[in-house]
């Protein structure tokens, strides 16, 4: 018994010494990966800088653009944060964070920060093989474009950090980066004459559900049921929130100007909820980023190998989301797609179209076009239907005759129709439909419409029939 007592006492003493020893260890101030050398911070904004340290550790933050030193204390949970007011673009800056240790962030630029997210078409790079990509890569040296590529990871729970680092844009760093993101940023940098920071966070084959917090979907029966319909594939996670948790949550609330989104191909199995899902994603991300950022998204391109009319339903659901999401726009890609390849190779053109939208709607350069013709309304005139479009200036047909319009009566049977452009509207008629009720346009998975406006941008397909409320089996 005495021997055990000595051992017990020795263990207690050793444990006490360890506690005392550990209490004297100074924890290191550290930062999430999104804060690092060569980064771009959103100019003229109040931005949050955050990190970790030892509870009650004093933290001082000093920036090269301000004479003030900010002070804070690490919380009992090991977190700290400060708010910084950033200046306009123009100079290179440094940030010093002093706690028990010192962390310095160097070569910081102020500019415009955009998040590029979605699945493989946003992910595709010069390395994947895009048209004219090699020539563009050779000319990609640009110190005012900075790139941050988020490494693929998934998680069932929200993460506090991710893998990635800021790099200067060079031919070597541009090649594996999102092509659409880069060409978008290149156009912005050229027109705005200021640095552009691009964050690429995407994963090919992921459905939209993987990019939305779990509780947002599980608490909505219709969306939860639809999420359960998604098939499982070997190349990407499809579980609700898994990529949001690992590839978006750790960025929050890093200050951004806007989001580019190209996704939808993985949601052909539950297209009827895509409008709701996209609206929910934007609402949730805006809440989490704590800003009403602009949201511009691609309508998925035509592709012949979708089943039934699943592809065109996703495109229509995306079009309908425009009425539900403020500060948004949709980039139509039907004329620069490839109906035999789900990955169109004209990423330079796609990136430029995204840039045109942003330059107009975000930065106020009205000479840049926003969209091709978008369905606005329709008027039934006896045996004809007149279709009205937004962005209809200079409406024209690129072929000898306008095609892909169809009419349906009360029996909802669709028939090909004659379509003629008159005074900025399209007048549609069919000898087989004496009393038309509905009209649709380009309603096939591989449809490449021949209706354009004066900016040579294509019209989006549409249908006036509300197909999303049809009962769907699980």
Secondary structure by P-SEA (a helix, b strand, c coil): caaaaaaaaaaaaaaaaaaaaaaabbbbbccccccccccccccccbbbbbbcccccbbbbbbbccccbbbbbbbcccbbbbbbbbcccccccbbbbbbccbbbbbccccccbbbbbbbcccccccccccccaaaaaaaacccccbbbbbbccccccccccbbbbbbbcccccccccccaaaaaaaaaaaaaacbbbbbbbbbbccccccccccaaaaaacaaaaaaaaabbbbccccccccccccccccccccccccbbbbbbcccccccccaaaaaaaaaaaaaaaaaccccbbbbbccccccccccaaaaaaaaaaaaaccccccbbbbbcccccccccccccaaaaaaaaaaaaaaccccccccccccccccccccccccbbbbbbcccccccccccccccbbbbccccbbbbbbbbbcccbbbbbbccccccccccccccccccccccccccbbbbbbbccccccccccc
